Amino acid sequence: MTQDPFALFDDWFAAARASEINDSNAMALATVDGEGRPSVRMVLLKGHGPEGFVFYTNQQSRKAGQLAANANAALLFHWKSLRRQVRIEGPVSTVSDAMADAYFATRHRDSQLGAWASDQSRPLDTRETFERRFDEAKARFEGGDVPRPPHWSGYLVTPERIEFWQDREYRLHERRLFLRADAAAGAGWSETLLYP
């Protein structure tokens, strides 16, 4: 019985939103640099659907540099209260300017200003330097909307592989693996079980 993995994700994500105390949309993002060295960090899922999974960041950050060198990534959702995980792997592309603008406009004003003030992932001499830059951005955009910085956008992970992991007693876990037959052609998904 093959099920649409996006429908299954929607079900699991709805359960997580109801049960997880903080950040049910938190996901680990794994990338590699041009020399194959891995790096992982937590980001927030800000959109998802059959096209893929979206997060936003500074395009001058370390993660963005790694994605420029190798446009593939892995995501991991771990919902401890549900004893579930979802693993996603696939190529990454940037979202459209219109999509990035629309999301940026929904962010809290201080988060918008922070995107202008931060040289994300670069060395910072003192916290006061960042706070001064934040105050400068606040003054610059006083009385108006804060536009999206040109170096800030979103990324879409287009899944080729999605695994749903459900904890079971005695480590007899259930693992369902979905593989996209041909992502470029928009082909469907195959499903198989994996040994725990």
Rosetta blueprint (number, residue, H / E / L):
1 M L
2 T L
3 Q L
4 D L
5 P H
6 F H
7 A H
8 L H
9 F H
10 D H
11 D H
12 W H
13 F H
14 A H
15 A H
16 A H
17 R H
18 A H
19 S H
20 E L
21 I L
22 N L
23 D L
24 S L
25 N L
26 A E
27 M E
28 A E
29 L E
30 A E
31 T E
32 V E
33 D L
34 G L
35 E L
36 G L
37 R L
38 P E
39 S E
40 V E
41 R E
42 M E
43 V E
44 L E
45 L L
46 K L
47 G E
48 H E
49 G E
50 P L
51 E L
52 G E
53 F E
54 V E
55 F E
56 Y E
57 T E
58 N E
59 Q L
60 Q L
61 S L
62 R H
63 K H
64 A H
65 G H
66 Q H
67 L H
68 A H
69 A H
70 N L
71 A L
72 N E
73 A E
74 A E
75 L E
76 L E
77 F E
78 H E
79 W E
80 K H
81 S H
82 L H
83 R L
84 R E
85 Q E
86 V E
87 R E
88 I E
89 E E
90 G E
91 P E
92 V E
93 S E
94 T E
95 V L
96 S L
97 D H
98 A H
99 M H
100 A H
101 D H
102 A H
103 Y H
104 F H
105 A H
106 T H
107 R L
108 H L
109 R H
110 D H
111 S H
112 Q H
113 L H
114 G H
115 A H
116 W H
117 A H
118 S L
119 D L
120 Q L
121 S L
122 R L
123 P L
124 L L
125 D L
126 T L
127 R H
128 E H
129 T H
130 F H
131 E H
132 R H
133 R H
134 F H
135 D H
136 E H
137 A H
138 K H
139 A H
140 R H
141 F L
142 E L
143 G L
144 G L
145 D L
146 V L
147 P L
148 R L
149 P L
150 P L
151 H L
152 W E
153 S E
154 G E
155 Y E
156 L E
157 V E
158 T L
159 P L
160 E L
161 R E
162 I E
163 E E
164 F E
165 W E
166 Q E
167 D L
168 R L
169 E H
170 Y H
171 R H
172 L L
173 H L
174 E E
175 R E
176 R E
177 L E
178 F E
179 L E
180 R E
181 A L
182 D L
183 A H
184 A H
185 A H
186 G L
187 A L
188 G L
189 W E
190 S E
191 E E
192 T E
193 L E
194 L E
195 Y L
196 P L
